[in-house]
Structures are given as structure tokens and as C-alpha cells.
Amino acid sequence: MTLRIGSIDSLQLTAKHKVATPANWKQGGDVIITGAVTDEEAKKTYPGGWKSPNPYLRIVPRPK
């Protein structure tokens, strides 16, 4: 199995920041805060807030 650079970046982001990447994610693109993170935890981690097109979906810029 061959992993692309973007796939490796996605896995590292998921492990380190508790975020998920969309299927069509490209390096530097927005990510999704996982459901394992409460809104209170998310407010501390992402004080600038997030976009929420649906109640269960929280989108933020890629963490550094």
C-alpha cells in the first residue's frame, strides 16, 4: 500500500489535534473537530471559534 504525503499529514493531524480530514482534503485545508472533543474543550483549543454548517459538524482551519 502506498500512502501519499497528504495521507501522512492527515494521520498526524488526527493523532495530535483530535481532528478529522474530509475525503478530498488537501494539505493546508480546513479540518473537522472530532466528536470526541466537547464544545468546552474546543473553545479552549480554538478560541477563534469554528464554522458549523450542521449542529454536529465543526470546521476549523488546519492547526499549526
BELWOUR-V890660 format. One record per residue. N is the residue number from 1. RES is the residue in one letter. SS is DSSP state (a for helix, b for strand, c for the rest). PHI is phi in degrees with one decimal (* if undefined). PSI is psi in radians with two decimals (999 if undefined). Layout:
BEGIN
((N,RES,SS,PHI,PSI) (N,RES,SS,PHI,PSI))
END
This chain:
BEGIN
((1,M,c,*,2.35) (2,T,c,-108.0,2.25) (3,L,c,-102.1,2.40) (4,R,c,-82.3,2.83) (5,I,a,-56.6,-0.75) (6,G,a,-60.4,-0.62) (7,S,a,-66.3,-0.72) (8,I,a,-65.2,-0.77) (9,D,a,-59.1,-0.73) (10,S,a,-60.8,-0.80) (11,L,a,-62.3,-0.72) (12,Q,a,-66.1,-0.73) (13,L,a,-61.6,-0.77) (14,T,a,-60.2,-0.77) (15,A,a,-68.6,-0.70) (16,K,a,-87.3,-0.65) (17,H,a,-114.9,0.06) (18,K,c,55.9,0.83) (19,V,b,-125.7,2.85) (20,A,b,-121.4,2.72) (21,T,c,-113.3,2.45) (22,P,c,-63.7,2.82) (23,A,c,-58.7,-0.61) (24,N,c,-97.5,0.38) (25,W,c,-63.5,2.42) (26,K,c,-119.9,2.61) (27,Q,c,-51.0,2.26) (28,G,c,93.7,-0.15) (29,G,c,-77.1,2.96) (30,D,c,-64.0,2.71) (31,V,b,-127.5,3.00) (32,I,b,-114.5,2.28) (33,I,b,-71.3,2.23) (34,T,c,-67.8,2.77) (35,G,c,-66.5,-0.30) (36,A,c,-71.6,-0.24) (37,V,c,-97.7,2.14) (38,T,c,-72.2,2.84) (39,D,a,-60.1,-0.65) (40,E,a,-63.9,-0.76) (41,E,a,-64.8,-0.71) (42,A,a,-64.3,-0.65) (43,K,a,-63.4,-0.61) (44,K,a,-73.1,-0.72) (45,T,a,-77.0,-0.63) (46,Y,c,-125.1,1.28) (47,P,c,-62.8,-0.34) (48,G,c,-78.0,-0.07) (49,G,c,86.9,-2.97) (50,W,c,-151.2,2.84) (51,K,b,-87.6,2.45) (52,S,b,-136.3,1.43) (53,P,b,-66.5,-0.38) (54,N,b,-134.9,2.69) (55,P,c,-57.0,-0.49) (56,Y,c,-98.5,0.06) (57,L,b,-120.5,2.09) (58,R,b,-121.9,1.97) (59,I,b,-108.4,2.28) (60,V,b,-133.8,2.79) (61,P,c,-62.5,2.69) (62,R,c,-56.0,2.20) (63,P,c,-64.0,2.62) (64,K,c,-85.6,999))
END
